Amino acid sequence: MTDLTFDEFTDVVRERLGIADAVDLERLHRFREDLMSDEEKAVIPQGWYHNVFDELEVQGHLDGASSKMNGYDACGRLSAEGRYYLAHPLDEE
């Protein structure tokens, strides 16, 4: 995961949110603390967590309860559009 571009990181977060939502749709998942391993946390720039939140929000892929947190983290779950995108990724292109 050391050579990820920001766009690739966005895809990773979106996919992991989808997996986490499948387990517990009621919970807001913390991008850094819940979705990344310790090794990944060490190499992902801290500012990317707020940036990926902004990117997913602009795309309409985050539920309205999602939010940025203090300490460079964000929490959220996918919107219906975000879940649809994961199920049908070619439809967005």
PDB file with one MODEL, atoms N, CA, C and O in Angstrom:
MODEL        1
ATOM      1  N   MET A   1       0.819  -1.186   0.000  1.00  0.00           N
ATOM      2  CA  MET A   1       0.000   0.000   0.000  1.00  0.00           C
ATOM      3  C   MET A   1       0.870   1.260   0.000  1.00  0.00           C
ATOM      4  O   MET A   1       0.338   2.369   0.050  1.00  0.00           O
ATOM      5  N   THR A   2       2.152   1.116  -0.053  1.00  0.00           N
ATOM      6  CA  THR A   2       3.036   2.271   0.044  1.00  0.00           C
ATOM      7  C   THR A   2       3.020   3.142  -1.211  1.00  0.00           C
ATOM      8  O   THR A   2       3.328   4.330  -1.119  1.00  0.00           O
ATOM      9  N   ASP A   3       2.681   2.611  -2.352  1.00  0.00           N
ATOM     10  CA  ASP A   3       2.737   3.378  -3.595  1.00  0.00           C
ATOM     11  C   ASP A   3       1.362   3.739  -4.146  1.00  0.00           C
ATOM     12  O   ASP A   3       1.217   3.944  -5.351  1.00  0.00           O
ATOM     13  N   LEU A   4       0.366   3.818  -3.293  1.00  0.00           N
ATOM     14  CA  LEU A   4      -0.977   4.156  -3.753  1.00  0.00           C
ATOM     15  C   LEU A   4      -1.072   5.620  -4.167  1.00  0.00           C
ATOM     16  O   LEU A   4      -0.503   6.508  -3.532  1.00  0.00           O
ATOM     17  N   THR A   5      -1.799   5.838  -5.237  1.00  0.00           N
ATOM     18  CA  THR A   5      -2.165   7.210  -5.570  1.00  0.00           C
ATOM     19  C   THR A   5      -3.373   7.585  -4.714  1.00  0.00           C
ATOM     20  O   THR A   5      -3.998   6.719  -4.102  1.00  0.00           O
ATOM     21  N   PHE A   6      -3.695   8.863  -4.673  1.00  0.00           N
ATOM     22  CA  PHE A   6      -4.865   9.281  -3.908  1.00  0.00           C
ATOM     23  C   PHE A   6      -6.147   8.650  -4.460  1.00  0.00           C
ATOM     24  O   PHE A   6      -7.014   8.244  -3.686  1.00  0.00           O
ATOM     25  N   ASP A   7      -6.275   8.562  -5.777  1.00  0.00           N
ATOM     26  CA  ASP A   7      -7.464   7.945  -6.373  1.00  0.00           C
ATOM     27  C   ASP A   7      -7.583   6.478  -5.988  1.00  0.00           C
ATOM     28  O   ASP A   7      -8.683   5.992  -5.725  1.00  0.00           O
ATOM     29  N   GLU A   8      -6.462   5.770  -5.955  1.00  0.00           N
ATOM     30  CA  GLU A   8      -6.478   4.366  -5.539  1.00  0.00           C
ATOM     31  C   GLU A   8      -6.865   4.254  -4.066  1.00  0.00           C
ATOM     32  O   GLU A   8      -7.611   3.355  -3.676  1.00  0.00           O
ATOM     33  N   PHE A   9      -6.351   5.175  -3.257  1.00  0.00           N
ATOM     34  CA  PHE A   9      -6.707   5.173  -1.834  1.00  0.00           C
ATOM     35  C   PHE A   9      -8.204   5.425  -1.660  1.00  0.00           C
ATOM     36  O   PHE A   9      -8.840   4.802  -0.810  1.00  0.00           O
ATOM     37  N   THR A  10      -8.765   6.320  -2.447  1.00  0.00           N
ATOM     38  CA  THR A  10     -10.205   6.586  -2.400  1.00  0.00           C
ATOM     39  C   THR A  10     -10.985   5.312  -2.684  1.00  0.00           C
ATOM     40  O   THR A  10     -11.965   5.015  -2.001  1.00  0.00           O
ATOM     41  N   ASP A  11     -10.556   4.562  -3.686  1.00  0.00           N
ATOM     42  CA  ASP A  11     -11.220   3.298  -4.021  1.00  0.00           C
ATOM     43  C   ASP A  11     -11.113   2.292  -2.879  1.00  0.00           C
ATOM     44  O   ASP A  11     -12.074   1.581  -2.586  1.00  0.00           O
ATOM     45  N   VAL A  12      -9.949   2.231  -2.234  1.00  0.00           N
ATOM     46  CA  VAL A  12      -9.746   1.314  -1.103  1.00  0.00           C
ATOM     47  C   VAL A  12     -10.699   1.669   0.034  1.00  0.00           C
ATOM     48  O   VAL A  12     -11.353   0.786   0.588  1.00  0.00           O
ATOM     49  N   VAL A  13     -10.784   2.948   0.385  1.00  0.00           N
ATOM     50  CA  VAL A  13     -11.668   3.365   1.480  1.00  0.00           C
ATOM     51  C   VAL A  13     -13.123   3.057   1.138  1.00  0.00           C
ATOM     52  O   VAL A  13     -13.866   2.542   1.974  1.00  0.00           O
ATOM     53  N   ARG A  14     -13.531   3.373  -0.097  1.00  0.00           N
ATOM     54  CA  ARG A  14     -14.919   3.106  -0.508  1.00  0.00           C
ATOM     55  C   ARG A  14     -15.223   1.609  -0.404  1.00  0.00           C
ATOM     56  O   ARG A  14     -16.272   1.222   0.112  1.00  0.00           O
ATOM     57  N   GLU A  15     -14.317   0.777  -0.890  1.00  0.00           N
ATOM     58  CA  GLU A  15     -14.532  -0.667  -0.842  1.00  0.00           C
ATOM     59  C   GLU A  15     -14.579  -1.176   0.600  1.00  0.00           C
ATOM     60  O   GLU A  15     -15.434  -1.994   0.940  1.00  0.00           O
ATOM     61  N   ARG A  16     -13.678  -0.704   1.435  1.00  0.00           N
ATOM     62  CA  ARG A  16     -13.660  -1.156   2.835  1.00  0.00           C
ATOM     63  C   ARG A  16     -14.871  -0.650   3.605  1.00  0.00           C
ATOM     64  O   ARG A  16     -15.367  -1.339   4.496  1.00  0.00           O
ATOM     65  N   LEU A  17     -15.351   0.538   3.276  1.00  0.00           N
ATOM     66  CA  LEU A  17     -16.600   1.008   3.887  1.00  0.00           C
ATOM     67  C   LEU A  17     -17.749   0.082   3.503  1.00  0.00           C
ATOM     68  O   LEU A  17     -18.593  -0.245   4.337  1.00  0.00           O
ATOM     69  N   GLY A  18     -17.780  -0.337   2.248  1.00  0.00           N
ATOM     70  CA  GLY A  18     -18.823  -1.262   1.812  1.00  0.00           C
ATOM     71  C   GLY A  18     -18.782  -2.578   2.567  1.00  0.00           C
ATOM     72  O   GLY A  18     -19.823  -3.119   2.940  1.00  0.00           O
ATOM     73  N   ILE A  19     -17.590  -3.088   2.792  1.00  0.00           N
ATOM     74  CA  ILE A  19     -17.439  -4.337   3.553  1.00  0.00           C
ATOM     75  C   ILE A  19     -17.883  -4.130   4.993  1.00  0.00           C
ATOM     76  O   ILE A  19     -18.612  -4.953   5.548  1.00  0.00           O
ATOM     77  N   ALA A  20     -17.439  -3.020   5.604  1.00  0.00           N
ATOM     78  CA  ALA A  20     -17.810  -2.731   6.989  1.00  0.00           C
ATOM     79  C   ALA A  20     -19.322  -2.512   7.119  1.00  0.00           C
ATOM     80  O   ALA A  20     -19.934  -2.968   8.085  1.00  0.00           O
ATOM     81  N   ASP A  21     -19.917  -1.821   6.157  1.00  0.00           N
ATOM     82  CA  ASP A  21     -21.367  -1.606   6.166  1.00  0.00           C
ATOM     83  C   ASP A  21     -22.130  -2.921   6.067  1.00  0.00           C
ATOM     84  O   ASP A  21     -23.190  -3.070   6.674  1.00  0.00           O
ATOM     85  N   ALA A  22     -21.602  -3.869   5.311  1.00  0.00           N
ATOM     86  CA  ALA A  22     -22.266  -5.162   5.171  1.00  0.00           C
ATOM     87  C   ALA A  22     -22.333  -5.889   6.509  1.00  0.00           C
ATOM     88  O   ALA A  22     -23.261  -6.658   6.759  1.00  0.00           O
ATOM     89  N   VAL A  23     -21.355  -5.644   7.358  1.00  0.00           N
ATOM     90  CA  VAL A  23     -21.330  -6.260   8.688  1.00  0.00           C
ATOM     91  C   VAL A  23     -22.219  -5.481   9.657  1.00  0.00           C
ATOM     92  O   VAL A  23     -22.944  -6.082  10.450  1.00  0.00           O
ATOM     93  N   ASP A  24     -22.168  -4.145   9.600  1.00  0.00           N
ATOM     94  CA  ASP A  24     -22.923  -3.300  10.535  1.00  0.00           C
ATOM     95  C   ASP A  24     -23.287  -1.981   9.860  1.00  0.00           C
ATOM     96  O   ASP A  24     -22.505  -1.031   9.885  1.00  0.00           O
ATOM     97  N   LEU A  25     -24.451  -1.924   9.269  1.00  0.00           N
ATOM     98  CA  LEU A  25     -24.886  -0.741   8.524  1.00  0.00           C
ATOM     99  C   LEU A  25     -25.258   0.424   9.430  1.00  0.00           C
ATOM    100  O   LEU A  25     -25.281   1.569   8.979  1.00  0.00           O
ATOM    101  N   GLU A  26     -25.547   0.157  10.683  1.00  0.00           N
ATOM    102  CA  GLU A  26     -25.965   1.215  11.604  1.00  0.00           C
ATOM    103  C   GLU A  26     -24.791   2.021  12.148  1.00  0.00           C
ATOM    104  O   GLU A  26     -24.976   3.147  12.611  1.00  0.00           O
ATOM    105  N   ARG A  27     -23.614   1.472  12.098  1.00  0.00           N
ATOM    106  CA  ARG A  27     -22.433   2.084  12.706  1.00  0.00           C
ATOM    107  C   ARG A  27     -21.718   3.000  11.718  1.00  0.00           C
ATOM    108  O   ARG A  27     -21.659   2.706  10.524  1.00  0.00           O
ATOM    109  N   LEU A  28     -21.175   4.113  12.219  1.00  0.00           N
ATOM    110  CA  LEU A  28     -20.285   4.955  11.430  1.00  0.00           C
ATOM    111  C   LEU A  28     -18.874   4.417  11.612  1.00  0.00           C
ATOM    112  O   LEU A  28     -18.406   4.293  12.744  1.00  0.00           O
ATOM    113  N   HIS A  29     -18.199   4.101  10.541  1.00  0.00           N
ATOM    114  CA  HIS A  29     -16.877   3.471  10.577  1.00  0.00           C
ATOM    115  C   HIS A  29     -15.793   4.530  10.440  1.00  0.00           C
ATOM    116  O   HIS A  29     -15.846   5.373   9.544  1.00  0.00           O
ATOM    117  N   ARG A  30     -14.820   4.484  11.325  1.00  0.00           N
ATOM    118  CA  ARG A  30     -13.708   5.433  11.283  1.00  0.00           C
ATOM    119  C   ARG A  30     -12.734   5.003  10.194  1.00  0.00           C
ATOM    120  O   ARG A  30     -12.256   3.868  10.186  1.00  0.00           O
ATOM    121  N   PHE A  31     -12.445   5.922   9.276  1.00  0.00           N
ATOM    122  CA  PHE A  31     -11.618   5.582   8.118  1.00  0.00           C
ATOM    123  C   PHE A  31     -10.250   5.076   8.546  1.00  0.00           C
ATOM    124  O   PHE A  31      -9.817   4.015   8.095  1.00  0.00           O
ATOM    125  N   ARG A  32      -9.569   5.811   9.401  1.00  0.00           N
ATOM    126  CA  ARG A  32      -8.198   5.451   9.779  1.00  0.00           C
ATOM    127  C   ARG A  32      -8.190   4.326  10.807  1.00  0.00           C
ATOM    128  O   ARG A  32      -7.489   3.329  10.635  1.00  0.00           O
ATOM    129  N   GLU A  33      -8.964   4.483  11.869  1.00  0.00           N
ATOM    130  CA  GLU A  33      -8.895   3.545  12.987  1.00  0.00           C
ATOM    131  C   GLU A  33      -9.578   2.208  12.698  1.00  0.00           C
ATOM    132  O   GLU A  33      -9.100   1.167  13.151  1.00  0.00           O
ATOM    133  N   ASP A  34     -10.667   2.214  11.965  1.00  0.00           N
ATOM    134  CA  ASP A  34     -11.417   0.979  11.726  1.00  0.00           C
ATOM    135  C   ASP A  34     -11.057   0.281  10.416  1.00  0.00           C
ATOM    136  O   ASP A  34     -11.104  -0.947  10.334  1.00  0.00           O
ATOM    137  N   LEU A  35     -10.697   1.060   9.388  1.00  0.00           N
ATOM    138  CA  LEU A  35     -10.538   0.477   8.061  1.00  0.00           C
ATOM    139  C   LEU A  35      -9.099   0.198   7.652  1.00  0.00           C
ATOM    140  O   LEU A  35      -8.872  -0.525   6.681  1.00  0.00           O
ATOM    141  N   MET A  36      -8.120   0.750   8.367  1.00  0.00           N
ATOM    142  CA  MET A  36      -6.710   0.588   7.992  1.00  0.00           C
ATOM    143  C   MET A  36      -5.957  -0.235   9.029  1.00  0.00           C
ATOM    144  O   MET A  36      -6.211  -0.136  10.230  1.00  0.00           O
ATOM    145  N   SER A  37      -5.029  -1.043   8.544  1.00  0.00           N
ATOM    146  CA  SER A  37      -4.160  -1.804   9.447  1.00  0.00           C
ATOM    147  C   SER A  37      -3.099  -0.875  10.017  1.00  0.00           C
ATOM    148  O   SER A  37      -2.921   0.240   9.527  1.00  0.00           O
ATOM    149  N   ASP A  38      -2.403  -1.321  11.034  1.00  0.00           N
ATOM    150  CA  ASP A  38      -1.328  -0.517  11.618  1.00  0.00           C
ATOM    151  C   ASP A  38      -0.256  -0.194  10.585  1.00  0.00           C
ATOM    152  O   ASP A  38       0.271   0.918  10.569  1.00  0.00           O
ATOM    153  N   GLU A  39       0.073  -1.150   9.724  1.00  0.00           N
ATOM    154  CA  GLU A  39       1.079  -0.926   8.694  1.00  0.00           C
ATOM    155  C   GLU A  39       0.619   0.140   7.710  1.00  0.00           C
ATOM    156  O   GLU A  39       1.409   0.986   7.291  1.00  0.00           O
ATOM    157  N   GLU A  40      -0.649   0.102   7.345  1.00  0.00           N
ATOM    158  CA  GLU A  40      -1.187   1.084   6.410  1.00  0.00           C
ATOM    159  C   GLU A  40      -1.229   2.477   7.043  1.00  0.00           C
ATOM    160  O   GLU A  40      -0.937   3.470   6.376  1.00  0.00           O
ATOM    161  N   LYS A  41      -1.589   2.553   8.317  1.00  0.00           N
ATOM    162  CA  LYS A  41      -1.633   3.843   9.011  1.00  0.00           C
ATOM    163  C   LYS A  41      -0.276   4.532   8.985  1.00  0.00           C
ATOM    164  O   LYS A  41      -0.196   5.759   8.942  1.00  0.00           O
ATOM    165  N   ALA A  42       0.782   3.744   9.012  1.00  0.00           N
ATOM    166  CA  ALA A  42       2.131   4.301   9.057  1.00  0.00           C
ATOM    167  C   ALA A  42       2.547   4.955   7.734  1.00  0.00           C
ATOM    168  O   ALA A  42       3.424   5.819   7.729  1.00  0.00           O
ATOM    169  N   VAL A  43       1.935   4.559   6.619  1.00  0.00           N
ATOM    170  CA  VAL A  43       2.389   5.059   5.315  1.00  0.00           C
ATOM    171  C   VAL A  43       1.385   5.976   4.612  1.00  0.00           C
ATOM    172  O   VAL A  43       1.748   6.652   3.650  1.00  0.00           O
ATOM    173  N   ILE A  44       0.156   6.013   5.062  1.00  0.00           N
ATOM    174  CA  ILE A  44      -0.854   6.874   4.439  1.00  0.00           C
ATOM    175  C   ILE A  44      -0.722   8.274   5.026  1.00  0.00           C
ATOM    176  O   ILE A  44      -0.766   8.424   6.247  1.00  0.00           O
ATOM    177  N   PRO A  45      -0.564   9.293   4.205  1.00  0.00           N
ATOM    178  CA  PRO A  45      -0.486  10.664   4.726  1.00  0.00           C
ATOM    179  C   PRO A  45      -1.742  11.015   5.532  1.00  0.00           C
ATOM    180  O   PRO A  45      -2.859  10.737   5.095  1.00  0.00           O
ATOM    181  N   GLN A  46      -1.558  11.621   6.696  1.00  0.00           N
ATOM    182  CA  GLN A  46      -2.690  11.914   7.582  1.00  0.00           C
ATOM    183  C   GLN A  46      -3.765  12.747   6.910  1.00  0.00           C
ATOM    184  O   GLN A  46      -4.954  12.504   7.116  1.00  0.00           O
ATOM    185  N   GLY A  47      -3.368  13.721   6.113  1.00  0.00           N
ATOM    186  CA  GLY A  47      -4.338  14.600   5.467  1.00  0.00           C
ATOM    187  C   GLY A  47      -5.247  13.901   4.476  1.00  0.00           C
ATOM    188  O   GLY A  47      -6.305  14.425   4.129  1.00  0.00           O
ATOM    189  N   TRP A  48      -4.853  12.737   4.021  1.00  0.00           N
ATOM    190  CA  TRP A  48      -5.664  12.020   3.029  1.00  0.00           C
ATOM    191  C   TRP A  48      -7.011  11.575   3.587  1.00  0.00           C
ATOM    192  O   TRP A  48      -7.959  11.423   2.818  1.00  0.00           O
ATOM    193  N   TYR A  49      -7.129  11.364   4.887  1.00  0.00           N
ATOM    194  CA  TYR A  49      -8.407  10.890   5.432  1.00  0.00           C
ATOM    195  C   TYR A  49      -9.492  11.950   5.279  1.00  0.00           C
ATOM    196  O   TYR A  49     -10.623  11.623   4.920  1.00  0.00           O
ATOM    197  N   HIS A  50      -9.166  13.215   5.546  1.00  0.00           N
ATOM    198  CA  HIS A  50     -10.138  14.285   5.327  1.00  0.00           C
ATOM    199  C   HIS A  50     -10.351  14.511   3.835  1.00  0.00           C
ATOM    200  O   HIS A  50     -11.469  14.793   3.404  1.00  0.00           O
ATOM    201  N   ASN A  51      -9.295  14.390   3.050  1.00  0.00           N
ATOM    202  CA  ASN A  51      -9.420  14.568   1.601  1.00  0.00           C
ATOM    203  C   ASN A  51     -10.300  13.496   0.970  1.00  0.00           C
ATOM    204  O   ASN A  51     -11.119  13.793   0.100  1.00  0.00           O
ATOM    205  N   VAL A  52     -10.133  12.248   1.408  1.00  0.00           N
ATOM    206  CA  VAL A  52     -10.955  11.175   0.839  1.00  0.00           C
ATOM    207  C   VAL A  52     -12.403  11.343   1.274  1.00  0.00           C
ATOM    208  O   VAL A  52     -13.320  11.017   0.519  1.00  0.00           O
ATOM    209  N   PHE A  53     -12.614  11.846   2.476  1.00  0.00           N
ATOM    210  CA  PHE A  53     -13.975  12.153   2.901  1.00  0.00           C
ATOM    211  C   PHE A  53     -14.605  13.160   1.932  1.00  0.00           C
ATOM    212  O   PHE A  53     -15.722  12.959   1.455  1.00  0.00           O
ATOM    213  N   ASP A  54     -13.871  14.248   1.648  1.00  0.00           N
ATOM    214  CA  ASP A  54     -14.382  15.264   0.724  1.00  0.00           C
ATOM    215  C   ASP A  54     -14.687  14.666  -0.647  1.00  0.00           C
ATOM    216  O   ASP A  54     -15.720  14.969  -1.244  1.00  0.00           O
ATOM    217  N   GLU A  55     -13.800  13.830  -1.137  1.00  0.00           N
ATOM    218  CA  GLU A  55     -13.983  13.209  -2.456  1.00  0.00           C
ATOM    219  C   GLU A  55     -15.227  12.330  -2.489  1.00  0.00           C
ATOM    220  O   GLU A  55     -16.035  12.433  -3.413  1.00  0.00           O
ATOM    221  N   LEU A  56     -15.387  11.475  -1.498  1.00  0.00           N
ATOM    222  CA  LEU A  56     -16.549  10.588  -1.461  1.00  0.00           C
ATOM    223  C   LEU A  56     -17.842  11.370  -1.244  1.00  0.00           C
ATOM    224  O   LEU A  56     -18.890  11.000  -1.772  1.00  0.00           O
ATOM    225  N   GLU A  57     -17.768  12.445  -0.473  1.00  0.00           N
ATOM    226  CA  GLU A  57     -18.953  13.275  -0.244  1.00  0.00           C
ATOM    227  C   GLU A  57     -19.392  13.971  -1.537  1.00  0.00           C
ATOM    228  O   GLU A  57     -20.582  13.999  -1.852  1.00  0.00           O
ATOM    229  N   VAL A  58     -18.443  14.526  -2.279  1.00  0.00           N
ATOM    230  CA  VAL A  58     -18.759  15.187  -3.554  1.00  0.00           C
ATOM    231  C   VAL A  58     -19.376  14.192  -4.540  1.00  0.00           C
ATOM    232  O   VAL A  58     -20.266  14.550  -5.312  1.00  0.00           O
ATOM    233  N   GLN A  59     -18.909  12.962  -4.513  1.00  0.00           N
ATOM    234  CA  GLN A  59     -19.442  11.933  -5.408  1.00  0.00           C
ATOM    235  C   GLN A  59     -20.816  11.435  -4.967  1.00  0.00           C
ATOM    236  O   GLN A  59     -21.468  10.684  -5.693  1.00  0.00           O
ATOM    237  N   GLY A  60     -21.255  11.850  -3.782  1.00  0.00           N
ATOM    238  CA  GLY A  60     -22.546  11.388  -3.266  1.00  0.00           C
ATOM    239  C   GLY A  60     -22.490   9.988  -2.691  1.00  0.00           C
ATOM    240  O   GLY A  60     -23.524   9.333  -2.563  1.00  0.00           O
ATOM    241  N   HIS A  61     -21.298   9.516  -2.341  1.00  0.00           N
ATOM    242  CA  HIS A  61     -21.134   8.137  -1.888  1.00  0.00           C
ATOM    243  C   HIS A  61     -21.141   7.978  -0.375  1.00  0.00           C
ATOM    244  O   HIS A  61     -21.000   6.860   0.121  1.00  0.00           O
ATOM    245  N   LEU A  62     -21.303   9.078   0.380  1.00  0.00           N
ATOM    246  CA  LEU A  62     -21.361   8.986   1.836  1.00  0.00           C
ATOM    247  C   LEU A  62     -22.767   9.311   2.339  1.00  0.00           C
ATOM    248  O   LEU A  62     -23.438  10.203   1.821  1.00  0.00           O
ATOM    249  N   ASP A  63     -23.192   8.576   3.348  1.00  0.00           N
ATOM    250  CA  ASP A  63     -24.435   8.824   4.049  1.00  0.00           C
ATOM    251  C   ASP A  63     -24.365  10.191   4.730  1.00  0.00           C
ATOM    252  O   ASP A  63     -23.279  10.640   5.096  1.00  0.00           O
ATOM    253  N   GLY A  64     -25.492  10.847   4.901  1.00  0.00           N
ATOM    254  CA  GLY A  64     -25.537  12.171   5.502  1.00  0.00           C
ATOM    255  C   GLY A  64     -25.031  12.243   6.927  1.00  0.00           C
ATOM    256  O   GLY A  64     -24.667  13.326   7.383  1.00  0.00           O
ATOM    257  N   ALA A  65     -24.993  11.137   7.646  1.00  0.00           N
ATOM    258  CA  ALA A  65     -24.504  11.117   9.028  1.00  0.00           C
ATOM    259  C   ALA A  65     -22.976  11.081   9.089  1.00  0.00           C
ATOM    260  O   ALA A  65     -22.407  11.224  10.172  1.00  0.00           O
ATOM    261  N   SER A  66     -22.314  10.897   7.978  1.00  0.00           N
ATOM    262  CA  SER A  66     -20.852  10.823   7.926  1.00  0.00           C
ATOM    263  C   SER A  66     -20.258  12.192   8.254  1.00  0.00           C
ATOM    264  O   SER A  66     -20.875  13.223   7.988  1.00  0.00           O
ATOM    265  N   SER A  67     -19.049  12.193   8.837  1.00  0.00           N
ATOM    266  CA  SER A  67     -18.436  13.477   9.194  1.00  0.00           C
ATOM    267  C   SER A  67     -16.925  13.357   9.348  1.00  0.00           C
ATOM    268  O   SER A  67     -16.381  12.266   9.521  1.00  0.00           O
ATOM    269  N   LYS A  68     -16.265  14.508   9.279  1.00  0.00           N
ATOM    270  CA  LYS A  68     -14.841  14.585   9.586  1.00  0.00           C
ATOM    271  C   LYS A  68     -14.698  14.619  11.103  1.00  0.00           C
ATOM    272  O   LYS A  68     -15.574  15.113  11.813  1.00  0.00           O
ATOM    273  N   MET A  69     -13.585  14.087  11.584  1.00  0.00           N
ATOM    274  CA  MET A  69     -13.317  14.066  13.012  1.00  0.00           C
ATOM    275  C   MET A  69     -12.024  14.826  13.293  1.00  0.00           C
ATOM    276  O   MET A  69     -11.242  15.088  12.379  1.00  0.00           O
ATOM    277  N   ASN A  70     -11.803  15.175  14.543  1.00  0.00           N
ATOM    278  CA  ASN A  70     -10.525  15.757  14.947  1.00  0.00           C
ATOM    279  C   ASN A  70      -9.437  14.717  14.777  1.00  0.00           C
ATOM    280  O   ASN A  70      -9.714  13.518  14.793  1.00  0.00           O
ATOM    281  N   GLY A  71      -8.230  15.155  14.619  1.00  0.00           N
ATOM    282  CA  GLY A  71      -7.121  14.210  14.533  1.00  0.00           C
ATOM    283  C   GLY A  71      -6.968  13.540  13.190  1.00  0.00           C
ATOM    284  O   GLY A  71      -6.474  12.415  13.123  1.00  0.00           O
ATOM    285  N   TYR A  72      -7.374  14.192  12.120  1.00  0.00           N
ATOM    286  CA  TYR A  72      -7.170  13.686  10.757  1.00  0.00           C
ATOM    287  C   TYR A  72      -7.956  12.433  10.421  1.00  0.00           C
ATOM    288  O   TYR A  72      -7.594  11.740   9.470  1.00  0.00           O
ATOM    289  N   ASP A  73      -9.007  12.108  11.147  1.00  0.00           N
ATOM    290  CA  ASP A  73      -9.810  10.942  10.815  1.00  0.00           C
ATOM    291  C   ASP A  73     -11.184  11.416  10.350  1.00  0.00           C
ATOM    292  O   ASP A  73     -11.527  12.590  10.487  1.00  0.00           O
ATOM    293  N   ALA A  74     -11.945  10.511   9.812  1.00  0.00           N
ATOM    294  CA  ALA A  74     -13.323  10.762   9.414  1.00  0.00           C
ATOM    295  C   ALA A  74     -14.106   9.501   9.715  1.00  0.00           C
ATOM    296  O   ALA A  74     -13.531   8.420   9.839  1.00  0.00           O
ATOM    297  N   CYS A  75     -15.407   9.636   9.832  1.00  0.00           N
ATOM    298  CA  CYS A  75     -16.227   8.445  10.068  1.00  0.00           C
ATOM    299  C   CYS A  75     -17.423   8.500   9.130  1.00  0.00           C
ATOM    300  O   CYS A  75     -17.896   9.576   8.763  1.00  0.00           O
ATOM    301  N   GLY A  76     -17.894   7.343   8.758  1.00  0.00           N
ATOM    302  CA  GLY A  76     -19.026   7.344   7.861  1.00  0.00           C
ATOM    303  C   GLY A  76     -19.480   5.960   7.466  1.00  0.00           C
ATOM    304  O   GLY A  76     -18.969   4.938   7.924  1.00  0.00           O
ATOM    305  N   ARG A  77     -20.456   5.981   6.602  1.00  0.00           N
ATOM    306  CA  ARG A  77     -20.954   4.776   5.941  1.00  0.00           C
ATOM    307  C   ARG A  77     -21.383   5.206   4.544  1.00  0.00           C
ATOM    308  O   ARG A  77     -21.597   6.390   4.283  1.00  0.00           O
ATOM    309  N   LEU A  78     -21.501   4.254   3.676  1.00  0.00           N
ATOM    310  CA  LEU A  78     -21.860   4.566   2.295  1.00  0.00           C
ATOM    311  C   LEU A  78     -23.335   4.938   2.176  1.00  0.00           C
ATOM    312  O   LEU A  78     -24.183   4.438   2.915  1.00  0.00           O
ATOM    313  N   SER A  79     -23.611   5.807   1.248  1.00  0.00           N
ATOM    314  CA  SER A  79     -24.995   6.112   0.875  1.00  0.00           C
ATOM    315  C   SER A  79     -25.491   4.999  -0.047  1.00  0.00           C
ATOM    316  O   SER A  79     -24.734   4.104  -0.421  1.00  0.00           O
ATOM    317  N   ALA A  80     -26.746   5.068  -0.398  1.00  0.00           N
ATOM    318  CA  ALA A  80     -27.285   4.103  -1.365  1.00  0.00           C
ATOM    319  C   ALA A  80     -26.529   4.220  -2.689  1.00  0.00           C
ATOM    320  O   ALA A  80     -26.271   3.212  -3.347  1.00  0.00           O
ATOM    321  N   GLU A  81     -26.173   5.446  -3.083  1.00  0.00           N
ATOM    322  CA  GLU A  81     -25.409   5.650  -4.319  1.00  0.00           C
ATOM    323  C   GLU A  81     -24.031   5.021  -4.228  1.00  0.00           C
ATOM    324  O   GLU A  81     -23.542   4.447  -5.202  1.00  0.00           O
ATOM    325  N   GLY A  82     -23.402   5.126  -3.064  1.00  0.00           N
ATOM    326  CA  GLY A  82     -22.086   4.519  -2.866  1.00  0.00           C
ATOM    327  C   GLY A  82     -22.149   3.003  -2.943  1.00  0.00           C
ATOM    328  O   GLY A  82     -21.272   2.371  -3.531  1.00  0.00           O
ATOM    329  N   ARG A  83     -23.180   2.418  -2.353  1.00  0.00           N
ATOM    330  CA  ARG A  83     -23.340   0.959  -2.418  1.00  0.00           C
ATOM    331  C   ARG A  83     -23.631   0.521  -3.854  1.00  0.00           C
ATOM    332  O   ARG A  83     -23.143  -0.517  -4.300  1.00  0.00           O
ATOM    333  N   TYR A  84     -24.433   1.319  -4.580  1.00  0.00           N
ATOM    334  CA  TYR A  84     -24.721   1.008  -5.976  1.00  0.00           C
ATOM    335  C   TYR A  84     -23.440   1.058  -6.806  1.00  0.00           C
ATOM    336  O   TYR A  84     -23.206   0.193  -7.650  1.00  0.00           O
ATOM    337  N   TYR A  85     -22.617   2.070  -6.565  1.00  0.00           N
ATOM    338  CA  TYR A  85     -21.352   2.208  -7.298  1.00  0.00           C
ATOM    339  C   TYR A  85     -20.474   0.970  -7.097  1.00  0.00           C
ATOM    340  O   TYR A  85     -19.872   0.474  -8.049  1.00  0.00           O
ATOM    341  N   LEU A  86     -20.400   0.474  -5.863  1.00  0.00           N
ATOM    342  CA  LEU A  86     -19.595  -0.725  -5.623  1.00  0.00           C
ATOM    343  C   LEU A  86     -20.146  -1.938  -6.364  1.00  0.00           C
ATOM    344  O   LEU A  86     -19.387  -2.775  -6.852  1.00  0.00           O
ATOM    345  N   ALA A  87     -21.454  -2.024  -6.442  1.00  0.00           N
ATOM    346  CA  ALA A  87     -22.074  -3.168  -7.119  1.00  0.00           C
ATOM    347  C   ALA A  87     -22.012  -3.041  -8.639  1.00  0.00           C
ATOM    348  O   ALA A  87     -22.023  -4.047  -9.348  1.00  0.00           O
ATOM    349  N   HIS A  88     -21.946  -1.806  -9.141  1.00  0.00           N
ATOM    350  CA  HIS A  88     -21.966  -1.542 -10.586  1.00  0.00           C
ATOM    351  C   HIS A  88     -20.929  -0.479 -10.951  1.00  0.00           C
ATOM    352  O   HIS A  88     -21.307   0.596 -11.419  1.00  0.00           O
ATOM    353  N   PRO A  89     -19.646  -0.739 -10.756  1.00  0.00           N
ATOM    354  CA  PRO A  89     -18.634   0.321 -10.954  1.00  0.00           C
ATOM    355  C   PRO A  89     -18.540   0.866 -12.376  1.00  0.00           C
ATOM    356  O   PRO A  89     -18.155   2.023 -12.550  1.00  0.00           O
ATOM    357  N   LEU A  90     -18.866   0.104 -13.369  1.00  0.00           N
ATOM    358  CA  LEU A  90     -18.776   0.584 -14.752  1.00  0.00           C
ATOM    359  C   LEU A  90     -19.882   1.551 -15.124  1.00  0.00           C
ATOM    360  O   LEU A  90     -19.754   2.301 -16.092  1.00  0.00           O
ATOM    361  N   ASP A  91     -20.984   1.540 -14.354  1.00  0.00           N
ATOM    362  CA  ASP A  91     -22.102   2.443 -14.639  1.00  0.00           C
ATOM    363  C   ASP A  91     -21.736   3.899 -14.400  1.00  0.00           C
ATOM    364  O   ASP A  91     -22.373   4.783 -14.974  1.00  0.00           O
ATOM    365  N   GLU A  92     -20.727   4.186 -13.570  1.00  0.00           N
ATOM    366  CA  GLU A  92     -20.337   5.552 -13.234  1.00  0.00           C
ATOM    367  C   GLU A  92     -19.427   6.165 -14.302  1.00  0.00           C
ATOM    368  O   GLU A  92     -19.300   7.387 -14.364  1.00  0.00           O
ATOM    369  N   GLU A  93     -18.803   5.358 -15.130  1.00  0.00           N
ATOM    370  CA  GLU A  93     -17.817   5.871 -16.081  1.00  0.00           C
ATOM    371  C   GLU A  93     -18.458   6.348 -17.361  1.00  0.00           C
ATOM    372  O   GLU A  93     -17.762   6.810 -18.266  1.00  0.00           O
TER     373      GLU A  93
ENDMDL
END
